[in-house]
Every structure is written in structure tokens, then in C-alpha cells.
Amino acid sequence: MQTRLNKLLVMALAAAAALFTAEAADAAQTSPSAVHSLVNTVSSPSGPQAGPYRIVNEASGWCLDANWNLDVYTLPCTSNNQYQQWEFWYGGWTRHVRTGHCLTADISGRVRLAQCRVSSPARWQLWYQWHGGWYKNDWYGTCLTGTTVDSTVRNYSCATNRRQYWYHFSPL
């Protein structure tokens, strides 16, 4: 029951963050200064809004993991592994607990860690959970995708498959 409540809480927080992003886009059509004000208010993280959590791929059951080389991949989940712990920061950042860097997508579909850009937000570092499982990148509109064959994590067009469904669980 507690796990289900945690999932619902994270989904509600992600939905609220998405609404703020939509408000910023609406304001951009009328006033650049209004957008600047709204983005600075909403997107400037003062700390984690939730976590730390494990991010688990539904298809493989493996956890999103990373290392000091800033590589992102999945591995079998292990208790108290700080390399598998993530925080969700206000505005859409997903921060890796051990390195302090943020989950980042690039145009080639690669997913990696990079220094969190909080003073001038980079939308390729902003992620939102959609439709109960997709983990969608704000800039590219693509989804975090794991595999069941190896530990590769990519960012591909969103589709209806379990490799793109992710769940958040508190570390044990």
C-alpha cells in the first residue's frame, strides 16, 4: 500500500511541475519578461522535492544507475546503493544522489549525467512522468527507454511498451 501511495505522490508532483511549464509556455506568447519571471520562480530548485528514490524499469525490473564517468544504464537493484538513488527537484530535474549531476538527454538519443544547469535551465535536463510510467524529456519530447537485453538506456520516441515504463521506489 505504501509503495502505491509513493507512486501516486510522485505522479502528482510531476503533473504539477508540468502545469507550471505549460504556464511558462503560454506566457512566452505574450511577454518575454513574464516568462523569465515565471521560469525563475518555478524552475530554480532549492532542494529535492522528493527522494531519494530508485527508478525501476518495468520490463527488466532493473534500476536506473550511473557512475563517476557520468554514464547512465540499468543494473539489478541492490539495497542502499547510492549509485541507484535519484532525487526529483522542483522544476523537473532528476538529480543523481552520488554524483550530484542531473539526468540529461541529447539529440542522438544518448542519456547521461551532466552538471545541473539551474541558473539558466536547460530543457534537455527536465523530465516528467507521463501516463503513469513514461519518463519524458521536456526538450525532445522523447521517453527514457531501457532494454531487456543489456543495461543500455536511451531516449527514444514514446511508444506503448514496458521498456519505457519506470516506477519510483524509496531505497531500502
Wavefront OBJ file of the C-alpha trace (Angstrom):
o trace
v 0.000 0.000 0.000
v 2.831 2.389 0.911
v 4.524 1.783 -2.465
v 1.290 2.622 -4.294
v 0.938 5.848 -2.283
v 4.552 6.782 -3.113
v 3.867 6.259 -6.833
v 0.743 8.438 -6.673
v 2.577 11.195 -4.797
v 5.422 11.295 -7.339
v 2.937 11.313 -10.241
v 1.004 14.204 -8.661
v 4.200 16.209 -8.141
v 5.296 15.579 -11.736
v 1.877 16.671 -13.038
v 2.069 19.898 -11.016
v 5.531 20.639 -12.438
v 4.224 20.028 -15.970
v 1.416 22.543 -15.391
v 3.945 25.196 -14.365
v 5.919 24.524 -17.558
v 2.734 24.918 -19.628
v 2.030 28.264 -17.908
v 5.523 29.448 -18.845
v 4.935 28.499 -22.495
v 1.627 30.400 -22.551
v 3.291 33.462 -21.054
v 6.029 33.341 -23.718
v 3.485 34.168 -26.396
v 2.585 37.422 -24.696
v 5.502 38.684 -22.651
v 9.148 37.577 -22.532
v 9.588 39.245 -19.137
v 6.615 37.312 -17.751
v 8.204 34.049 -18.863
v 11.569 34.999 -17.350
v 9.888 35.729 -14.032
v 7.817 32.543 -14.046
v 10.734 30.307 -15.082
v 12.999 31.746 -12.411
v 10.324 31.247 -9.777
v 9.288 27.728 -10.769
v 12.471 26.232 -12.186
v 15.047 27.313 -9.632
v 15.475 24.333 -7.350
v 16.160 24.985 -3.706
v 16.478 21.289 -2.995
v 14.834 17.978 -3.665
v 11.049 17.811 -3.720
v 11.090 14.046 -3.313
v 13.523 11.241 -2.766
v 15.899 9.711 -2.789
v 14.224 7.075 -4.930
v 15.174 4.153 -7.089
v 13.863 4.430 -10.662
v 12.911 0.916 -11.795
v 12.298 -0.196 -15.388
v 9.105 -2.248 -15.679
v 10.364 -4.576 -18.443
v 13.686 -5.585 -16.871
v 12.983 -4.888 -13.192
v 16.436 -3.247 -13.094
v 17.251 0.125 -11.524
v 18.482 3.249 -13.268
v 22.150 3.502 -12.291
v 25.091 5.792 -13.075
v 28.798 6.168 -12.341
v 31.505 8.821 -11.895
v 32.142 8.738 -15.669
v 28.601 10.183 -15.977
v 27.314 7.083 -17.822
v 23.659 6.110 -17.258
v 22.497 2.484 -17.521
v 20.424 -0.094 -15.636
v 21.619 -2.824 -13.289
v 19.879 -5.217 -10.904
v 18.559 -3.228 -7.939
v 20.594 -3.505 -4.736
v 19.756 -2.175 -1.280
v 21.381 1.084 -0.180
v 23.274 1.530 -3.467
v 23.767 5.303 -3.753
v 24.544 4.925 -7.461
v 20.895 3.843 -7.897
v 19.417 6.722 -5.898
v 17.806 9.754 -7.512
v 16.108 12.933 -6.290
v 13.378 14.859 -8.084
v 13.989 18.599 -7.866
v 11.398 21.327 -8.312
v 11.128 22.317 -11.960
v 11.787 18.878 -13.473
v 15.400 17.971 -12.700
v 16.280 14.377 -11.834
v 19.460 14.513 -9.761
v 21.772 11.548 -9.174
v 22.440 11.349 -5.418
v 26.023 10.042 -5.546
v 27.482 12.382 -8.204
v 25.183 15.393 -7.743
v 24.709 15.610 -11.536
v 21.417 15.666 -13.460
v 19.890 13.199 -15.917
v 20.447 14.685 -19.395
v 19.334 13.759 -22.931
v 20.974 14.700 -26.214
v 19.728 14.841 -29.799
v 21.270 11.448 -30.675
v 19.139 9.700 -28.042
v 22.011 9.309 -25.605
v 21.216 9.623 -21.893
v 23.981 10.653 -19.498
v 24.678 12.762 -16.439
v 25.783 16.393 -16.696
v 26.223 19.284 -14.322
v 22.770 20.555 -13.345
v 22.068 23.857 -15.111
v 19.845 25.630 -12.628
v 20.709 29.283 -13.279
v 19.819 29.030 -16.973
v 17.652 25.908 -17.187
v 18.445 23.514 -19.997
v 15.204 21.812 -21.044
v 17.105 18.688 -22.128
v 17.676 18.167 -18.370
v 13.990 18.408 -17.459
v 11.995 15.168 -17.174
v 8.358 14.471 -16.305
v 6.475 11.271 -15.672
v 3.565 10.878 -18.082
v 0.678 8.432 -18.392
v 1.607 6.512 -15.277
v 5.011 5.334 -16.398
v 6.697 7.182 -19.274
v 9.623 9.316 -18.196
v 9.508 12.049 -20.837
v 12.196 14.611 -21.692
v 10.826 18.160 -21.819
v 13.012 19.378 -24.707
v 12.941 16.433 -27.116
v 9.508 15.025 -26.189
v 11.058 11.553 -26.173
v 10.978 8.880 -23.481
v 13.612 7.220 -21.339
v 13.954 3.671 -22.670
v 15.607 0.668 -21.043
v 16.295 -2.698 -22.623
v 15.755 -6.264 -21.539
v 18.887 -7.463 -23.377
v 21.594 -5.354 -21.711
v 21.920 -2.357 -19.429
v 21.635 0.294 -22.162
v 19.400 3.318 -21.518
v 18.429 5.580 -24.428
v 15.938 8.336 -25.177
v 13.528 7.268 -27.965
v 10.126 8.239 -29.374
v 7.459 7.358 -26.855
v 5.661 4.089 -27.584
v 3.432 1.711 -25.685
v 5.952 -0.786 -24.391
v 7.171 -1.826 -20.970
v 10.774 -0.804 -21.723
v 9.596 2.827 -21.418
v 7.695 2.437 -18.144
v 9.510 3.437 -14.975
v 8.459 3.417 -11.331
v 9.917 5.160 -8.290
v 10.569 3.345 -5.041
v 12.135 4.583 -1.818
v 15.511 2.957 -1.132
v 15.514 0.164 1.438
l 1 2 3 4 5 6 7 8 9 10 11 12 13 14 15 16 17 18 19 20 21 22 23 24 25 26 27 28 29 30 31 32 33 34 35 36 37 38 39 40 41 42 43 44 45 46 47 48 49 50 51 52 53 54 55 56 57 58 59 60 61 62 63 64 65 66 67 68 69 70 71 72 73 74 75 76 77 78 79 80 81 82 83 84 85 86 87 88 89 90 91 92 93 94 95 96 97 98 99 100 101 102 103 104 105 106 107 108 109 110 111 112 113 114 115 116 117 118 119 120 121 122 123 124 125 126 127 128 129 130 131 132 133 134 135 136 137 138 139 140 141 142 143 144 145 146 147 148 149 150 151 152 153 154 155 156 157 158 159 160 161 162 163 164 165 166 167 168 169 170 171 172
